[in-house]
Amino acid sequence: MRKGFDSLSELIKEYHEIKLAGQERAYVFFNRKLDRVKILYWDRDGYCSWYKRLEAGKFKYKFKDGIVKIVHKDLERLLLGMDYERIKLRNKINV
């Protein structure tokens, strides 16, 4: 979690081979213990970084291959502490 704006943006560019500026995406980085998160995103004219450290517990999510695409609502729920392993959707009822 020592990397700043420039290091994280270079990491993203190397992996995705894209230019981050102008993209409406957020890139989320967790530490190994899953008790800290850093989010990097582009906001009109510059990079923004958001950082959160949990005082107790850890984020409840199992990552596959280190990279996962999620939507805004799922990120919000993850940051609020929801446990995705316990969430089960009901079957749709066909009428």
C-alpha positions as CSV (number, residue, x, y, z in Angstrom):
1,M,0.0,0.0,0.0
2,R,3.0,2.3,-0.4
3,K,2.3,3.2,-4.0
4,G,1.0,6.6,-4.9
5,F,-0.9,8.1,-7.9
6,D,1.9,7.7,-10.4
7,S,3.0,4.2,-9.4
8,L,-0.6,2.9,-9.4
9,S,-1.4,4.5,-12.7
10,E,1.7,3.0,-14.3
11,L,0.7,-0.4,-12.9
12,I,-2.7,-0.1,-14.6
13,K,-1.2,1.1,-17.9
14,E,1.2,-1.8,-18.0
15,Y,-1.4,-4.4,-17.3
16,H,-4.2,-3.0,-19.5
17,E,-2.1,-1.2,-22.0
18,I,-4.5,1.8,-21.8
19,K,-4.5,5.4,-21.0
20,L,-6.3,6.0,-17.7
21,A,-7.1,9.7,-18.3
22,G,-10.8,10.2,-19.3
23,Q,-11.8,6.7,-18.3
24,E,-14.8,6.4,-16.0
25,R,-13.4,3.4,-14.1
26,A,-12.2,2.9,-10.6
27,Y,-9.2,0.6,-9.9
28,V,-9.3,-1.0,-6.5
29,F,-6.2,-2.4,-4.7
30,F,-6.3,-4.5,-1.5
31,N,-3.4,-5.4,0.7
32,R,-2.7,-9.1,1.4
33,K,-4.4,-9.0,4.8
34,L,-7.6,-7.6,3.2
35,D,-7.8,-4.9,5.9
36,R,-6.8,-1.9,3.7
37,V,-8.0,-0.7,0.3
38,K,-6.9,2.0,-2.1
39,I,-9.0,3.2,-5.0
40,L,-7.6,5.2,-7.9
41,Y,-9.9,7.0,-10.4
42,W,-9.7,9.8,-12.9
43,D,-11.9,12.9,-12.0
44,R,-12.2,15.3,-14.9
45,D,-8.7,16.8,-14.7
46,G,-6.6,14.6,-12.4
47,Y,-6.2,11.4,-10.5
48,C,-8.0,10.9,-7.2
49,S,-7.1,8.4,-4.6
50,W,-9.2,7.0,-1.8
51,Y,-7.8,5.0,1.1
52,K,-9.5,3.0,3.9
53,R,-8.0,1.1,6.8
54,L,-10.2,-1.1,8.9
55,E,-9.6,-1.0,12.6
56,A,-11.0,-4.5,13.1
57,G,-11.9,-7.3,10.8
58,K,-11.2,-7.5,7.0
59,F,-13.0,-7.2,3.7
60,K,-15.0,-10.3,2.9
61,Y,-14.3,-11.3,-0.7
62,K,-12.4,-14.1,-2.3
63,F,-10.4,-12.9,-5.3
64,K,-9.7,-15.1,-8.3
65,D,-6.4,-14.5,-10.2
66,G,-6.0,-11.2,-8.4
67,I,-8.3,-9.3,-10.9
68,V,-12.0,-9.0,-10.7
69,K,-14.5,-6.7,-12.5
70,I,-17.3,-5.5,-10.4
71,V,-20.0,-2.9,-10.7
72,H,-20.4,0.2,-8.6
73,K,-23.1,-1.3,-6.3
74,D,-21.0,-4.3,-5.6
75,L,-18.0,-2.2,-4.7
76,E,-20.2,-0.1,-2.4
77,R,-21.5,-3.3,-0.6
78,L,-18.0,-4.6,-0.3
79,L,-16.7,-1.4,1.3
80,L,-19.7,-1.5,3.7
81,G,-18.7,-5.0,4.9
82,M,-21.2,-7.3,3.2
83,D,-20.1,-10.9,2.9
84,Y,-20.6,-12.1,-0.7
85,E,-20.3,-15.8,0.2
86,R,-23.4,-15.6,2.3
87,I,-25.6,-13.8,-0.3
88,K,-27.9,-16.1,-2.2
89,L,-30.4,-14.9,-4.8
90,R,-33.9,-16.3,-4.9
91,N,-35.1,-18.1,-7.9
92,K,-37.2,-16.1,-10.4
93,I,-40.9,-17.0,-10.5
94,N,-42.3,-17.4,-14.0
95,V,-45.9,-16.2,-14.1
